[in-house]
Structures are given as C-alpha cells and as structure tokens.
Amino acid sequence: MTNNIIEVHNLSKNYQVTNRSNGTLGAIKSLFKPDKRVIRAVKSLEFSISAGESVGFIGQNGAGKTTTIKMLTGTLFPSSGYSVVNGFDPIERKKEFKKSIAVVMGNRSQLFPDLTPRDYLQLLKSIYEIDGKVFESTVARIAKLLKIENKLDVQTRKLSLGERMKVEFLAGVVIQPKILFLDEPTIGLDVIAKRDIRKFIVQLNREEGITIFLTSHDMEDISTICNRLIIVNKGSIIWDGETDKLLNKFGRDKYISFTKSEFFEISKINQKVVDQDQATITIKVPKNEVDKTLSYLNKEQEGSNFKIHNLKLDDVIFELFSKGY
Ligand SMILES: Nc1ncnc2c1ncn2[C@@H]1O[C@H](COP(=O)(O)OP(=O)(O)OP(=O)(O)O)[C@@H](O)[C@H]1O
C-alpha cells in the first residue's frame, strides 16, 4: 500500500493557439485559413508526493507550473497521461475530491467583494456540509493564527490585499483539506504579511499534516516552506529532491560580488562568472580559494566593495537554468 497522496503519470498538456495576422486582410485570412500552433506547456510529468510533504514546484515564467496545478485540481483536462490526487481522478471533480483539496492563487481571488468574510465562510459551510461546531472552532482558531479576528465582519472589498489573502487561506483551510495547492500565495504582499502567511503555511504542514504543493518565484517562500523541490523547465522536470540536498550540491562554493575597477580583466582571475553588468560582477569561487582570490583582486586593484556570500537558493536555481536544460 502506497502513502502517495499525489501521483502523476506521463501527464502532458498541449494548448492550441491561432496566430492572428495583422490588418483587415490578415483577419479575413485567419478566418478562412487559420494559422494554428501547438504549445506543449507540460511534457510527460512523472512524480509522486507522500502525505505530509511540503513540495515547491518551481520554474521560470511559462514553465508549466499553473497548468500543472490546474490539472491536479481538476480545472483543466490533460492532453495525455493522468494523475491520482487523494485517491481521486481530478477530472471527475467528485464532491469528496473537492472537499479534500484547497487552492489559493495569489493572483486570482475566489472571494466575493460584496460579502464579508464571515458570510462567505458560511456559504462554504453549507456547500461543503461542515459540522457547525467544527466550523466555529476552525474559523476562530485560524482567524486568530492569521491575526484577522477583527476583519471577519468587514466587507471584503474594504480589506487590504494582505488581509484578503489571509481570508483566502482561512476559506481554504475551513473545509479541512488534506492538500493545499498554492500558486504564488505571497505575490504583491508586504514583508510582514508574507512572513505571517509563510509561518501559517509551515504550521499547517508541520502541526496539522496538510500536504503543501506550492509554486512561487519568491525564494524566501520556497526555502522557508518547502522540504522538497521539483524544478521544471519548458514543461519537463529538471531536478527533484530535498531542498537541502540541492543547496549542499552547490555548497562547496562561495560567491564574491564586487565593483569592477577600470583595470579589471576577467581572464586574469580564472573563476566562473555568475552575473555581471557594466559596473559589478559576481564570481563563483571554491571555498578554499576565496582568500587567495580576494587578496589577488585587492593587490591588483581589480575591484572594490567586495562582498562574500554563501550560495542562496536563487543562485542555485539560476545555475541550474544557465546550464542550458
Ligand atoms: N489558456 C492557454 N492557452 C494557450 N497557451 C497557454 C494557456 N495557458 C498557458 N499557456 C502557455 O503554456 C505555457 C505554460 O504556462 P503556465 O501558465 O502553466 O506557466 P507558469 O510556469 O505557471 O508561468 P508563470 O510563472 O509565468 O505563472 C506558457 O507558454 C503559456 O503561454
């Protein structure tokens, strides 16, 4: 018997799009002879997630993350392959399936602006047939954790973005899901709201055992919340493993960033350039060569404002992508 709460087999999604030609003539031509093209958004994904894991599903813009979440939550049909989520085929959209998952999307609100959060939650209570006592205690507990107890009776349109996101979370969790799908949940929020929400997600995962499937471009979200990362590029998985393992794999090096002097010549230092613009440069240096490299750069006046830092998760991911997968 497997403990997998999500299983994905050979899952693919193609979108068919029509290229529109310019001008009236072009529009008429497109009408009779449409120029169609297929976008292969997700290609033969294969992975599984155990109950209680906290997984970051990450990649550059257009990598296929949202498309994957939509297929796993049953809002989009796969072109081929299938998934099993909580024992269900998502495309059947069974009531028990819908009760077992929650989806929070940072850029798409599911709330009704004219209702108060409490009214909306009452609506969910009826739809999902949540027991009265369980409902009241969950709302009270989660609202306290998210520090929005005094916002439950304010019309939603009058709430700040951060408060609205917290209500989205409360609405997701009130149905007591087993899996929480999060698509960019902290996008556009200030640092305090981001911190509150991250802390809340970690608590849900560690204390209540809710499985987390998160996409985000915010490395702080990923490193705080996720124990495992699945990295996708152009619809395919390029890395799958523990977050710490990924960091350790690249942990033998340090980064040195500095302002280049007018005498600077990269050929003289023989270290890998990670990033540079007109004024500054970041090089990757093996840990045991940091002192030697720094003293050389200083002595030869190759630069100033030296900063040494350990590899951060976004550096690692940048490196993975720059290897040309
Ligand atoms: N409804 C659609 N019709 C046609 N193409 C689409 C549609 N939705 C997404 N795509 C394309 O599929 C690819 C994957 O898109 P998707 O939104 O899944 O990426 P993503 O990884 O979530 O990106 P981002 O980080 O920018 O949100 C992109 O090339 C996108 O343009």
The ligand as a Gaussian input file, in Angstrom:
#p B3LYP/6-31G(d) Opt

LIG

0 1
 N       -5.026000      29.023000     -21.971000
 C       -3.866000      28.985000     -22.622000
 N       -3.842000      28.999000     -23.970000
 C       -2.671000      28.939000     -24.650000
 N       -1.452000      28.864000     -24.053000
 C       -1.417000      28.865000     -22.718000
 C       -2.608000      28.933000     -21.915000
 N       -2.260000      28.907000     -20.611000
 C       -0.901000      28.844000     -20.583000
 N       -0.394000      28.821000     -21.839000
 C        1.024000      28.695000     -22.216000
 O        1.527000      27.498000     -21.631000
 C        2.844000      27.694000     -21.125000
 C        2.865000      27.383000     -19.635000
 O        2.060000      28.343000     -18.968000
 P        1.841000      28.309000     -17.371000
 O        0.880000      29.418000     -17.029000
 O        1.491000      26.937000     -16.946000
 O        3.304000      28.664000     -16.862000
 P        3.824000      29.045000     -15.392000
 O        5.017000      28.193000     -15.140000
 O        2.718000      28.978000     -14.401000
 O        4.291000      30.552000     -15.615000
 P        4.333000      31.812000     -14.608000
 O        5.448000      31.559000     -13.645000
 O        4.632000      32.949000     -15.529000
 O        2.987000      31.917000     -13.954000
 C        3.220000      29.142000     -21.460000
 O        3.931000      29.121000     -22.658000
 C        1.866000      29.825000     -21.651000
 O        1.962000      30.900000     -22.561000

